[in-house]
Amino acid sequence: MKQRVRLALAVLSDTPLLLLDEPTSNLDLQAIQWYQQLIQHYSANRLIIVCSNDQKAEFGFCNKELQMGDYK
């Protein structure tokens, strides 16, 4: 529940930049769907950077992808 509150506070904050580090880790399927709805409704006019371990549910909405392995 704490993770959901922190995630909601981050997404609902009025900032032009949102940094998310593995936002769906330890969330169940229902909470992941909730996260995706939050992002869909509150991502307009923002730059959102998501760090993920290749969990498509976390960054499926992104229009650009950077693979760190490509820069080693």
Secondary structure, DSSP 8 states (H G I E B T S, - for coil): -HHHHHHHHHHHS--SEEEEESTTTT--HHHHHHHHHHHHHH-TT-EEEEE-SS-HHHHTT-S----GGGG-
